[in-house]
Amino acid sequence: MRKVVVGVAVIGGAAVCAAAALVVRHRMRNVNQCVKSADILKELEEKCATPSEKLRQIADAMTVEMHAGLASEGGSKLKMLISYVDNLPTGDEEGVYYALDLGGTNFRVLRVQLGGKSGIESQEFAEVSIPPQLMVGAPDALFDYIAAELAKFVADESEKFRLVPGRQRELGFTFSFPVLQLSIDSGTLIRWTKGFSIDEMVGKDVVAELTKAMERKGVDMRVSALVNDTVGTLAGGRYDNKDIFIAVILGTGTNAAYVERAQAIPKWHGPHPKSGEMVINMEWGNFRSSHLPLTEYDNTLNAESLNPGEQIFEKMISGMYLGELLRRILYRMADEAALFGETVPPKLKTQFILRTPEMSAMHHDTSPDLKVVGNTLKDVLEIRNTPLSTRKIVVEICNIIATRGARLAAAGILGILKKTGQDTVKDSEVPKTVIAMDGGLYEHYKEYRHCLKSTLNELVGDQVAKHIKLIHSNDGSGIGAALLAASHSQYI
């Protein structure tokens, strides 16, 4: 009997020891996972660092590339495209004008009634989603779809919009992709961005394609002005504020445009415009420099994108990519540090499943238990019951990515200010500079917007910062295109 008791005691003791060992191993694994997560987070923070000196180097590199792009075609990663807009709206324009704004996964059609000195009397718009298959299909399918929606919009015109009898409707076409402008109302597509990939369109005149589609759909309308969304934002901003000379878009994609002295454009071979100025569409999303703080996540995102090697700046700072960068970092943490448990959540493997609006919502979560973060992880990625410590890590990653993007955008703006001499005090005077900002990322991502503004102030210094103002030019690209259609009307 004693032997049995002893045997049971030995077995029981062994079981306790085994259980204890299991607990110890579990705790050690947890500790190791926490250490690994902390290491990945620290590495990310170090590689995404944007100290002031680095940002000034990036701004200087931007200025150098601007000079090179203005000197010759193909001389720089920055296209520095001549827009053929040499006279921005004055505020005297009258009549009803239309705009078509194509620049992302949605497009908008808009009409405005201009009353001269009384400004914009009425405006209406409609927004339409583009089916994903049309973004990679045939040119005719995309433009026929757009023209059909434009026809519906025209048919629904109310009496408060007064088209002068005998006149053809006129349209400003905001086409937010790199275009080699041939005139104010023509231009050939250089390449697609923002998820579009229709190879047949490259090298074709986008106005001609839209015009043919409108004819097929019975829309009697003339494209008076082809503009980039950023040029449209500049025009829309200038209509209300004569001190605006830079426009920046921070949305699905990103770009900048500004007013340049005509004599500072060596590649311009035509007669100098009477105004002595020309709006330049920078296409700054394609900027690249050895000073940019690229990470492994940026490199793999770029390599697996539809346009590898292109739009590097855009992939670091714009709305289409910030959420995807977050997903890639979380995937590595889930895989190497078991951030969400022993297995990687299946949804986390899906590219672009985590969008920037969701990243923004998590970044702005101020609840004690970070409830928004928990719900977003559950609803989007099907990751349930995440502990507070995990949610805090997610917020920290959001902060690192957004901060880097906003500070890099500020460095880009500094590059433009340097090129145009607006970054320093001259003869004891500081030129007044107003910058028109537009895009969903800038409008809705508050932390990003505040970081951009504070960084720009940090880079230019207090004295110059007092004379620089960033204003949100809401729907500048749509209204601006309509205004440019008016200022370039065939009836003037």
Salt bridges, closest charged atoms under 4 A:
GLU43 OE2 - LYS47 NZ 3.71
GLU43 OE1 - ARG332 NH1 2.74
ASP60 OD1 - LYS418 NZ 3.42
GLU73 OE2 - LYS267 NZ 3.49
ASP92 OD1 - LYS117 NZ 2.66
ASP101 OD2 - ARG108 NH2 2.49
GLU121 OE1 - ARG162 NH2 3.16
GLU124 OE1 - ARG111 NE 2.93
GLU124 OE2 - LYS160 NZ 3.96
ASP140 OD1 - ARG216 NH2 3.67
ASP144 OD1 - ARG216 NH2 2.78
GLU149 OE2 - LYS152 NZ 3.21
GLU157 OE1 - ARG111 NH1 3.76
GLU157 OE2 - ARG169 NH2 3.20
GLU170 OE2 - ARG222 NH1 3.27
ASP185 OD2 - ARG222 NH2 3.50
GLU209 OE2 - LYS212 NZ 3.24
ASP243 OD2 - LYS432 NZ 3.46
GLU260 OE2 - LYS419 NZ 2.85
GLU296 OE1 - ARG332 NH1 3.26
ASP298 OD2 - ARG404 NH1 2.72
GLU304 OE1 - ARG328 NH2 2.89
GLU324 OE2 - ARG327 NH2 2.79
GLU324 OE2 - ARG328 NE 2.87
GLU336 OE1 - LYS36 NZ 3.48
GLU336 OE1 - ARG332 NE 3.21
GLU342 OE2 - ARG29 NE 3.71
GLU358 OE2 - ARG355 NH2 3.28
ASP379 OD1 - LYS378 NZ 3.19
ASP423 OD2 - LYS418 NZ 3.95
ASP438 OD1 - HIS472 NE2 3.65
GLU443 OE1 - HIS444 NE2 3.72
GLU443 OE1 - HIS472 NE2 3.81
GLU458 OE1 - ARG407 NH1 3.07
ASP475 OD1 - ARG108 NH1 2.21
